[in-house]
Amino acid sequence: MKLFTSSIIAAAAASLVQACTINIRVARDSTVAYNGIMCDNNIPCNSIPFGLKNDLLTFKGNRDYERVLLGFDLPTTKPISKCLLKIPTPIEVATTGEYTLTATVTDNKWNETAVTGANKDIGGTQIGSVNIVAGQKPGSIDVTSACKNAKDDKLSLFVDTSFPMVRFNSIQSGSPAIFSLDITY
Ligand SMILES: *[C@@H]1O[C@H](CO)[C@@H](O)[C@H](O)[C@H]1NC(C)=O
């Protein structure tokens, strides 16, 4: 009986260790325009930095194209066993149906005050996607391999919509409902 009890305690302790998940909020975020269209005052949209705005936008129209760009500072704690990109509830979605958000790992050579479509390489590796029904709480995208392979404990991700315009709160909005990572050790 004693042995039985202590093995239960050991199992409970082990599961407590496994259950260590922390939430890391995005450290830098921006809308990046990768289109050839003009914004106000005939300025090319892809030369305008949007990083200090209160919102983030992704949209795929005929000519228009915006992506959300996210930068995370990861804790130095290793090893990471699981890493999920948690999608906040959008503040606007231009559909009542279903849409897909895709995450792509990209380089960390950008900053929030200056990043534009003209100075940020669009390249990257798609890592996962999530289907969302407009009006319902979005889920998350498994980005475990990206967190494990992060260079200098930094991780940059593009978030791309399949078609409709989707708008989120940015860091500058002051809202708690912004992009974050659930990291499990
Ligand atoms: C921010 O990014 C811009 C555009 O890539 C670059 O010119 C600038 O030097 C960067 N600033 C800092 C402080 O890294």
The ligand as an SDF file (V2000), in Angstrom:
LIG
                    3D

 14 14  0  0  0  0  0  0  0  0999 V2000
   15.1650   49.2950  -38.2530 C   0  0  0  0  0  0  0  0  0  0  0  0
   14.9130   48.7550  -39.5450 O   0  0  0  0  0  0  0  0  0  0  0  0
   15.2760   49.6240  -40.5950 C   0  0  0  0  0  0  0  0  0  0  0  0
   14.7810   48.9890  -41.8880 C   0  0  0  0  0  0  0  0  0  0  0  0
   15.2650   47.6780  -42.0350 O   0  0  0  0  0  0  0  0  0  0  0  0
   16.7680   49.8840  -40.5840 C   0  0  0  0  0  0  0  0  0  0  0  0
   17.1300   50.7580  -41.6170 O   0  0  0  0  0  0  0  0  0  0  0  0
   17.1550   50.4670  -39.2270 C   0  0  0  0  0  0  0  0  0  0  0  0
   18.5510   50.5940  -39.1530 O   0  0  0  0  0  0  0  0  0  0  0  0
   16.6460   49.5930  -38.0890 C   0  0  0  0  0  0  0  0  0  0  0  0
   16.8660   50.2990  -36.8240 N   0  0  0  0  0  0  0  0  0  0  0  0
   17.4090   49.6880  -35.7820 C   0  0  0  0  0  0  0  0  0  0  0  0
   17.5350   50.5280  -34.5520 C   0  0  0  0  0  0  0  0  0  0  0  0
   17.7850   48.5320  -35.8090 O   0  0  0  0  0  0  0  0  0  0  0  0
  1  2  1  0
  1 10  1  0
  2  3  1  0
  3  4  1  0
  3  6  1  0
  4  5  1  0
  6  7  1  0
  6  8  1  0
  8  9  1  0
  8 10  1  0
 10 11  1  0
 11 12  1  0
 12 13  1  0
 12 14  2  0
M  END
$$$$
